[in-house]
């Protein structure tokens, strides 16, 4: 059984899918230290469905979505809507990267996620859209030499620890061997 309604001559009827759409995007920018980062992320959005949020007489969110994004929403891949959201998300990511240190962005991805959500959620709500989630897939350092330099300290520490363990083990084996040789010599002399 379906939904039935009356359409008057001046009424517009719009049907569009209410499924969750996913957008993948990249944002490249330099940090405060002028080091390039490439952030690979994804976000998911859908039509905002909470009608109780609106003030009395206010247009519902699905209607807002249709008014702001038009017939693009009925497509399986709403190109124009996706492009708008993607552009905004990239701009927010670039802003976060530019105003933070390299180490902060790499180690604390929550900075990016929180900022994208806080900036996009109210704007998308005005459009009748809902931001479901934001995920940071990868944060890459653009400069190979910088990446190597950042790893150098870690690699040297690992190498030093491995050498110490190897020498300690060799020393323990040598001591054990000498003890056994001493025991053997004592037995033969007695």
PyMOL commands that set and color helices and strands:
alter all, ss='L'
color gray80, all
select helices_A, chain A and resi 51-53+61-74+79-98+102-107+110-127+144-189
alter helices_A, ss='H'
color red, helices_A
select strands_A, chain A and resi 21-30+36-47+129-141
alter strands_A, ss='S'
color yellow, strands_A
deselect
rebuild
show_as cartoon
